[in-house]
């Protein structure tokens, strides 16, 4: 039996259609405004390869309402790093949206060298909530200055909630060098049962280590 000749396969191919957006940086940034969350998500992922997009990528976070797209935006921001990303994440610490604040803390925690120059100013911020979020960041930040920054909070901050947050973190990351600051904080807030208890607990944990 002879072989049958198949019909020309090209007849079944679909014509090539142009992409809605180019795949360069400008095109990917344009896709961040696409109505389709999947398109925005893929664009956010691909922008991790474009350092020049850092500012606009971070700016998109406050507008994005899809959690999965936000997650990729944060991931790409962490991958890009740099001054623009750190500045944008520091500003997000003031957001009323807990998801944005938590995402910013996570990104900053991956950029210890870049965020370190901002810590002193953040710990002196006039907004006690910003100082608390900064203490929370220190709990995730792998930087040799973390114990010293926390000790500074114990020594000078007047807000009980900020000091309490610092005590919680210092109990986990502090060494014996932190004991004088812990004792001083306990004396400074002797009338507050929570601080007294938390400071004593931190002292016990460090001394037992």
C-alpha positions in Angstrom: 0.0 0.0 0.0 1.5 3.3 -1.0 2.0 6.2 1.4 -0.7 8.8 1.3 0.3 12.3 0.9 -0.9 14.5 3.8 -2.6 17.7 3.0 -0.4 20.8 3.2 -0.2 21.5 7.0 0.3 25.2 6.5 -3.3 25.5 5.7 -4.2 24.8 9.4 -1.8 27.3 10.9 -3.2 30.5 12.4 -1.8 33.8 11.2 0.8 35.4 13.5 -0.8 38.3 15.3 1.2 41.2 16.7 1.6 41.5 20.5 -0.6 44.1 22.3 2.6 45.3 24.0 6.3 45.3 23.1 8.4 43.2 25.6 10.8 46.0 26.3 10.8 48.1 29.6 8.3 50.6 28.3 6.0 47.8 27.1 6.2 45.9 30.4 5.4 49.1 32.4 2.4 49.7 30.2 1.2 46.2 30.9 1.1 47.0 34.6 -2.1 48.9 33.8 -3.7 46.1 31.8 -7.2 45.1 33.0 -6.1 41.4 33.0 -4.4 40.5 36.3 -2.5 37.7 34.6 -1.0 40.2 32.2 0.0 42.5 35.0 1.5 39.6 37.0 3.7 38.5 34.1 4.8 42.0 33.4 5.7 42.5 37.1 7.8 39.4 37.0 9.7 40.3 33.8 10.4 43.8 35.1 12.8 42.2 37.6 15.3 42.3 34.7 15.0 46.1 34.2 16.7 48.2 36.9 15.5 51.4 35.3 11.9 50.4 36.0 12.3 50.3 39.8 10.7 53.6 40.6 7.6 53.0 38.4 7.3 49.4 39.5 7.2 50.4 43.1 4.8 53.2 42.5 2.4 50.6 41.0 2.1 48.9 44.4 -0.2 51.5 45.9 -2.6 51.1 42.9 -2.6 47.4 42.6 -5.5 45.6 44.2 -4.8 42.0 43.1 -2.9 40.2 45.9 -1.1 37.9 43.5 0.1 40.8 41.4 1.2 42.7 44.4 3.2 39.7 45.6 5.1 39.6 42.3 5.7 43.4 42.4 7.3 43.1 45.8 9.4 40.1 44.6 10.7 42.0 41.6 11.4 45.1 43.8 13.5 42.9 46.1 15.3 41.5 43.2 16.0 45.0 41.8 17.1 46.5 45.1 18.9 49.8 45.0 18.2 53.3 46.3 14.9 53.8 44.5 13.4 50.6 45.9 14.6 51.3 49.5 13.2 54.8 49.4 9.8 53.5 48.1 9.6 50.8 50.7 10.5 53.2 53.5 7.6 55.4 52.4 5.3 52.4 52.4 5.9 51.9 56.1 3.5 54.9 56.5 0.7 53.2 54.5 -2.6 52.5 56.1 -2.7 49.2 54.3 -1.1 46.4 56.5 -0.4 44.3 53.4 1.7 47.1 51.9 3.5 47.7 55.1 4.3 44.0 55.6 5.4 43.6 52.0 7.7 46.6 52.4 9.2 45.2 55.5 9.9 41.9 53.8 11.6 43.6 50.8 13.7 45.8 53.1 14.7 42.8 55.1 16.3 41.4 52.0 18.4 44.6 51.5 20.3 45.0 54.7 23.2 47.0 53.4 20.9 49.4 51.4 18.5 50.0 54.2 21.0 50.4 57.0 21.7 54.1 56.4 18.0 54.8 56.9 17.5 53.0 60.2 18.6 55.8 62.6 16.2 58.3 61.0 13.4 55.8 61.1 13.9 55.1 64.7 13.7 58.8 65.4 10.6 59.3 63.3 7.8 61.4 64.9 5.3 58.7 64.2 5.5 56.0 66.8 3.9 53.5 64.4 6.7 54.0 62.0 9.2 53.3 64.8 7.3 50.1 65.7 7.4 49.0 62.1 11.1 49.7 62.0 11.6 47.6 65.1 9.7 44.8 63.4 12.0 45.2 60.4 15.0 44.9 62.7 13.6 41.5 63.8 14.0 40.3 60.2 17.2 42.2 59.2 20.5 40.3 59.1 22.8 43.2 59.9 25.5 43.4 62.6 24.1 46.7 64.0 20.7 45.3 64.8 21.3 44.7 68.5 22.8 48.2 68.9 19.8 49.8 67.1 17.5 48.0 69.5 19.5 49.1 72.5 19.2 52.7 71.3 15.4 52.3 71.3 15.5 51.1 74.9 17.7 54.0 75.9 15.8 56.9 74.4 12.3 56.1 73.1 9.5 57.3 75.3 6.7 55.3 73.8 5.9 52.2 75.7 4.7 50.3 72.7 7.9 51.0 70.8 10.0 49.9 73.7 7.9 46.8 74.2 8.4 45.8 70.6 12.2 46.4 70.9 12.3 44.2 74.0 10.5 41.4 72.2 13.0 41.4 69.3 16.1 42.0 71.5 15.1 38.9 73.6 15.6 36.9 70.4 18.7 38.5 68.9 20.5 40.2 71.8 23.5 39.0 73.6 25.1 39.9 77.0 26.1 43.3 75.6 22.4 44.2 75.7 21.9 43.6 79.4 22.8 47.1 80.6 20.2 48.6 78.2 17.6 46.0 79.3 18.1 46.8 83.0 18.0 50.5 82.3 14.7 50.1 80.4 13.2 48.2 83.3 14.2 50.9 85.7 13.0 53.7 83.3 9.5 52.1 83.0 9.3 50.7 86.5 5.7 51.7 86.8 4.6 49.7 83.7 3.9 46.1 84.4 4.2 45.0 80.8 7.7 46.6 80.3 8.9 45.2 83.6 7.7 41.7 82.7 9.1 41.8 79.1 12.4 43.2 80.1 12.8 40.6 82.9 12.0 37.9 80.4 14.6 39.1 77.9 17.2 39.4 80.7 16.5 35.8 81.8 16.7 34.4 78.2 20.0 36.2 77.5 21.6 35.2 80.9 20.5 31.6 80.4 21.9 31.3 76.9 
